[in-house]
Amino acid sequence: MKLRTPIGIAALVLATCAASKRTEAQAPTVHTTPRLKALVGNVFYRASADGSAVLVSHSPNGEAEDLVVVPRDGSTETLWRRSVGRGIYNRVALSGNGAKVAYSRAPGGTVQVLDGPQSTPREIANVAPDGDVRQLVLSHDGALAAFTASSYRDAAGNLVRVRANLYVAKTDGSGVTKITSSPVSEKFIAFALSGDGSTLVWVDDAKQGAWVGDADGKNAKRLPAAPGGRAIQAVFTNAAGSTIYYQSVGLDGVKLHAVDRAQETVTLLHEGAHGSIYALSADGTSVHRLQTGSRTATWWRATATGETKVADVSWPRHLGSWTWSGDAGTLVWCGGAPSGGATTYVLQPAQP
């Protein structure tokens, strides 16, 4: 088994997929949430940092949409529920501490925040004419919201190829910052907000290095590109924002690299086949990987001793119908049923 050496900046030691020792983990724990076993229509999820709370966005009657926060273990029906009208779908976010919910309704370009089950929705941003808000995330404490918003029209109102901008808003409603200096010619932008809310990482060109700066985009610098001309698919950060991670794709598959923010060095951590989707454990000691197929996906956990198979899961009908918790210790997904209904499954490995 070929091992990667410690990278110092995160003390992370990982094996390559191509020649790693693979083992089976102890049987994982799978929970199904009560009273949510026959969800209808599109179902989307977000999880808190430790996975103890799960946000479910769905349309129970095909009209008004519900935002439901449920406990991971299904011990009660809900922690709280709010009906928010139509047009939400996957435009939702749950803060890392599980206390706040953010959502956006399309079209419109506005973002709303709920501080709790009984709170009044508070508009924190209106970025029209960028009317299609996507990729909405909240910081761990819920103080910041980051999101992309796209439009098919330029400043003069002419139809153009879809373009997106990245924004960060304070959830108390006191301000919105546009991060991108000019629109990115894509519908989605790879970005990440560090766990402590101090650092923002974003990609405006997949073949160039990511930008990293303060949460409001200030003091930004461009990091080195992914080696070999690879295209960056996703970015992550550690809790303090001192280490940035690239998930990139090339002809030889998907790779995960670590970038030291200060030293600007790039270190290969892990290699996976095409279809790999990565997440990192909260303490930075292991990499979690979903190897996706046509109908199923396999959850692998890689450490210094090899790669351990956690579980096989059914691949949901919508990419947004599954999510990892912030610590990568909980996976939530939606299993479809022939009748058109669906069941929410919450999976935890026996060994985190």
WOSULBEL-V435509 format. One record per residue. N is the residue number from 0. RES is the residue in three letters. SS is DSSP state (h for helix, s for strand, l for the rest). PHI is phi in radians with two decimals (999 if undefined). PSI is psi in whole degrees, 0 to 359 (* if undefined). Layout:
n={N/N}
res={RES/RES}
ss={SS/SS}
phi={PHI/PHI}
psi={PSI/PSI}
This chain:
n={0/1/2/3/4/5/6/7/8/9/10/11/12/13/14/15/16/17/18/19/20/21/22/23/24/25/26/27/28/29/30/31/32/33/34/35/36/37/38/39/40/41/42/43/44/45/46/47/48/49/50/51/52/53/54/55/56/57/58/59/60/61/62/63/64/65/66/67/68/69/70/71/72/73/74/75/76/77/78/79/80/81/82/83/84/85/86/87/88/89/90/91/92/93/94/95/96/97/98/99/100/101/102/103/104/105/106/107/108/109/110/111/112/113/114/115/116/117/118/119/120/121/122/123/124/125/126/127/128/129/130/131/132/133/134/135/136/137/138/139/140/141/142/143/144/145/146/147/148/149/150/151/152/153/154/155/156/157/158/159/160/161/162/163/164/165/166/167/168/169/170/171/172/173/174/175/176/177/178/179/180/181/182/183/184/185/186/187/188/189/190/191/192/193/194/195/196/197/198/199/200/201/202/203/204/205/206/207/208/209/210/211/212/213/214/215/216/217/218/219/220/221/222/223/224/225/226/227/228/229/230/231/232/233/234/235/236/237/238/239/240/241/242/243/244/245/246/247/248/249/250/251/252/253/254/255/256/257/258/259/260/261/262/263/264/265/266/267/268/269/270/271/272/273/274/275/276/277/278/279/280/281/282/283/284/285/286/287/288/289/290/291/292/293/294/295/296/297/298/299/300/301/302/303/304/305/306/307/308/309/310/311/312/313/314/315/316/317/318/319/320/321/322/323/324/325/326/327/328/329/330/331/332/333/334/335/336/337/338/339/340/341/342/343/344/345/346/347/348/349/350/351}
res={MET/LYS/LEU/ARG/THR/PRO/ILE/GLY/ILE/ALA/ALA/LEU/VAL/LEU/ALA/THR/CYS/ALA/ALA/SER/LYS/ARG/THR/GLU/ALA/GLN/ALA/PRO/THR/VAL/HIS/THR/THR/PRO/ARG/LEU/LYS/ALA/LEU/VAL/GLY/ASN/VAL/PHE/TYR/ARG/ALA/SER/ALA/ASP/GLY/SER/ALA/VAL/LEU/VAL/SER/HIS/SER/PRO/ASN/GLY/GLU/ALA/GLU/ASP/LEU/VAL/VAL/VAL/PRO/ARG/ASP/GLY/SER/THR/GLU/THR/LEU/TRP/ARG/ARG/SER/VAL/GLY/ARG/GLY/ILE/TYR/ASN/ARG/VAL/ALA/LEU/SER/GLY/ASN/GLY/ALA/LYS/VAL/ALA/TYR/SER/ARG/ALA/PRO/GLY/GLY/THR/VAL/GLN/VAL/LEU/ASP/GLY/PRO/GLN/SER/THR/PRO/ARG/GLU/ILE/ALA/ASN/VAL/ALA/PRO/ASP/GLY/ASP/VAL/ARG/GLN/LEU/VAL/LEU/SER/HIS/ASP/GLY/ALA/LEU/ALA/ALA/PHE/THR/ALA/SER/SER/TYR/ARG/ASP/ALA/ALA/GLY/ASN/LEU/VAL/ARG/VAL/ARG/ALA/ASN/LEU/TYR/VAL/ALA/LYS/THR/ASP/GLY/SER/GLY/VAL/THR/LYS/ILE/THR/SER/SER/PRO/VAL/SER/GLU/LYS/PHE/ILE/ALA/PHE/ALA/LEU/SER/GLY/ASP/GLY/SER/THR/LEU/VAL/TRP/VAL/ASP/ASP/ALA/LYS/GLN/GLY/ALA/TRP/VAL/GLY/ASP/ALA/ASP/GLY/LYS/ASN/ALA/LYS/ARG/LEU/PRO/ALA/ALA/PRO/GLY/GLY/ARG/ALA/ILE/GLN/ALA/VAL/PHE/THR/ASN/ALA/ALA/GLY/SER/THR/ILE/TYR/TYR/GLN/SER/VAL/GLY/LEU/ASP/GLY/VAL/LYS/LEU/HIS/ALA/VAL/ASP/ARG/ALA/GLN/GLU/THR/VAL/THR/LEU/LEU/HIS/GLU/GLY/ALA/HIS/GLY/SER/ILE/TYR/ALA/LEU/SER/ALA/ASP/GLY/THR/SER/VAL/HIS/ARG/LEU/GLN/THR/GLY/SER/ARG/THR/ALA/THR/TRP/TRP/ARG/ALA/THR/ALA/THR/GLY/GLU/THR/LYS/VAL/ALA/ASP/VAL/SER/TRP/PRO/ARG/HIS/LEU/GLY/SER/TRP/THR/TRP/SER/GLY/ASP/ALA/GLY/THR/LEU/VAL/TRP/CYS/GLY/GLY/ALA/PRO/SER/GLY/GLY/ALA/THR/THR/TYR/VAL/LEU/GLN/PRO/ALA/GLN/PRO}
ss={l/l/s/l/l/l/l/l/l/l/l/l/l/l/s/l/l/l/l/l/l/s/s/s/l/l/l/l/s/s/s/s/l/l/l/l/l/l/l/l/l/l/l/s/s/s/s/l/l/l/l/l/s/s/s/s/s/s/l/l/l/l/l/l/s/s/s/s/s/s/s/l/l/l/l/l/l/l/l/s/s/s/s/s/s/l/l/l/l/l/l/s/s/s/l/l/l/l/l/l/s/s/s/l/l/l/l/l/l/s/s/s/s/s/l/l/l/l/l/l/l/s/s/s/s/s/l/l/l/l/l/s/s/s/s/s/s/s/l/l/l/l/l/s/s/s/s/s/s/s/s/s/s/l/l/l/l/l/s/s/s/s/s/s/s/s/s/s/s/s/l/l/l/l/l/s/s/s/l/l/l/l/l/s/l/l/l/l/l/l/s/s/s/l/l/l/l/l/s/s/s/s/l/l/l/l/l/l/l/l/s/s/s/s/l/l/l/l/l/l/s/s/l/l/l/l/h/h/h/l/s/s/s/s/s/s/s/l/l/l/l/l/s/s/s/s/s/s/s/s/l/l/s/s/s/s/s/s/s/s/l/l/l/l/l/s/s/s/s/s/s/s/l/l/l/s/s/s/s/s/l/l/l/l/l/l/s/s/s/s/s/s/l/l/l/s/s/s/s/s/s/s/s/l/l/s/s/s/s/s/s/s/s/s/l/l/l/l/h/h/h/s/s/s/l/l/l/l/l/s/s/s/s/s/s/s/l/l/l/l/l/s/s/s/s/s/s/s/l/l/l/l}
phi={999/-1.58/-1.90/-1.45/-1.40/-0.98/-1.69/1.35/-1.15/-2.36/0.84/-1.84/-2.13/-2.35/-1.66/-1.41/-1.17/-1.10/-2.44/-1.67/-1.37/-1.96/-2.33/-1.74/-1.39/-1.05/-1.00/-1.31/-1.69/-2.01/-1.91/-2.03/-1.36/-1.14/1.13/-2.17/-1.58/-2.33/-1.15/-2.00/1.38/-1.27/-2.20/-2.30/-2.28/-2.46/-2.20/-1.22/-1.03/-1.68/1.36/-1.28/-2.26/-2.23/-1.64/-2.05/-1.95/-2.75/-1.95/-1.19/-2.20/1.38/-2.06/-1.16/-1.77/-1.82/-1.90/-2.10/-1.83/-2.11/-1.32/-1.01/-1.49/1.18/-1.19/-2.36/-1.09/-2.58/-1.52/-2.89/-2.49/-2.41/-1.64/-2.19/1.52/-1.78/1.54/-1.52/0.92/-1.66/-1.51/-2.38/-2.63/-2.18/-1.13/-1.00/-1.49/1.33/-1.67/-2.13/-2.19/-2.14/-2.70/-2.43/-1.98/-1.79/-1.43/2.69/1.45/-1.78/-2.19/-1.98/-2.24/-1.98/-1.46/3.06/-1.10/-1.86/-1.38/-1.47/-0.99/-2.08/-1.34/-1.94/-2.76/-2.44/-1.94/-0.97/-1.48/-1.28/-1.59/-1.87/-1.39/-2.43/0.92/-1.31/-2.36/-2.07/-1.19/-0.99/-1.51/1.36/-1.35/-2.23/-2.14/-2.09/-2.85/-1.86/-2.54/-2.12/-2.62/-1.76/-2.24/-1.52/-1.08/-1.55/1.56/-1.40/-1.18/-2.42/-1.08/-0.94/-2.38/-2.21/-2.13/-1.88/-2.27/-2.27/-2.23/-1.40/-1.34/-1.48/1.46/-1.56/3.03/-2.25/-2.09/-1.51/-1.47/-1.27/-1.30/-2.57/-1.07/-1.59/-1.38/-2.59/-1.48/-2.20/-2.22/-1.25/-2.71/-2.66/-1.95/-1.14/-1.02/-1.51/1.32/-1.62/-2.24/-2.11/-2.13/-2.63/-2.15/-1.82/-2.66/-1.09/-1.60/-1.82/-1.26/-1.28/-1.57/-2.36/-2.83/-1.15/-1.07/-1.63/1.52/-1.30/0.96/-1.44/-2.48/-1.57/-1.53/-1.05/-1.29/-1.13/-1.07/1.27/1.21/-1.26/-1.64/-1.33/-1.66/-2.65/-2.26/-2.41/-2.39/-1.34/-1.03/-1.62/1.37/-1.53/-2.18/-1.93/-2.11/-1.89/-1.74/-2.26/-2.18/-2.61/-1.10/-1.63/2.03/-1.93/-2.24/-2.06/-2.06/-1.87/-2.10/-1.29/-1.09/-1.41/-1.48/1.04/-1.65/-2.07/-2.19/-1.27/-1.85/-2.76/-2.20/-2.36/-1.29/-0.98/1.64/-1.33/-2.22/-1.79/-2.59/-2.07/-1.16/-1.07/-1.57/1.30/-1.67/-2.59/-1.92/-1.89/-2.42/-1.69/-1.69/-1.58/-2.24/-1.26/-2.27/-2.35/-2.49/-2.01/-1.62/-2.01/-2.13/-1.89/-2.35/-1.14/-1.64/2.33/-2.06/-1.93/-1.36/-1.51/-2.99/-1.68/-2.25/-1.30/-1.46/-1.20/-1.22/-2.15/-1.00/-1.35/-1.57/-2.63/-2.75/-1.73/-1.26/-1.04/-1.61/1.09/-1.64/-2.39/-2.07/-2.08/-2.60/-1.98/-1.66/-1.30/-2.16/-0.98/-1.34/1.72/-1.40/-2.71/-2.13/-1.49/-2.01/-2.15/-2.04/-2.17/-1.24/-1.14/-2.10/-1.08}
psi={127/125/147/142/159/142/1/302/336/2/47/125/117/154/155/150/325/327/42/157/124/135/170/134/167/157/128/165/125/125/145/134/130/148/7/28/356/50/142/143/200/134/130/151/153/150/152/173/319/3/5/339/142/129/129/126/120/169/97/335/13/357/265/144/142/141/114/128/121/153/150/318/2/22/334/164/309/157/319/160/138/137/128/14/195/166/15/304/239/14/61/159/150/131/156/328/0/11/333/151/138/150/162/147/132/145/170/316/13/154/131/152/139/125/350/179/334/3/157/135/136/123/125/348/145/106/20/142/5/87/348/95/133/173/41/128/155/148/169/316/359/8/336/147/134/143/161/157/134/164/154/10/148/185/334/359/6/144/130/174/145/137/146/150/157/135/154/132/145/132/356/0/12/356/150/135/129/119/313/133/334/154/145/134/56/165/335/152/128/125/165/146/128/157/326/1/10/339/138/135/136/160/120/353/115/336/355/170/160/156/143/136/191/168/335/10/354/161/36/148/154/131/167/153/165/138/151/20/22/153/129/125/322/155/152/166/160/177/324/354/15/340/131/144/136/130/118/158/145/187/334/12/203/136/154/123/151/137/120/119/321/313/343/34/149/126/130/129/320/151/136/166/167/141/0/139/125/155/157/143/158/325/0/14/351/155/135/139/130/121/108/148/197/325/346/169/148/131/119/146/123/132/190/337/0/198/127/130/121/310/158/136/152/138/123/165/334/137/327/358/27/156/152/151/165/331/4/16/355/134/131/133/167/119/123/157/151/331/354/350/182/159/138/127/137/119/134/136/151/329/112/*}
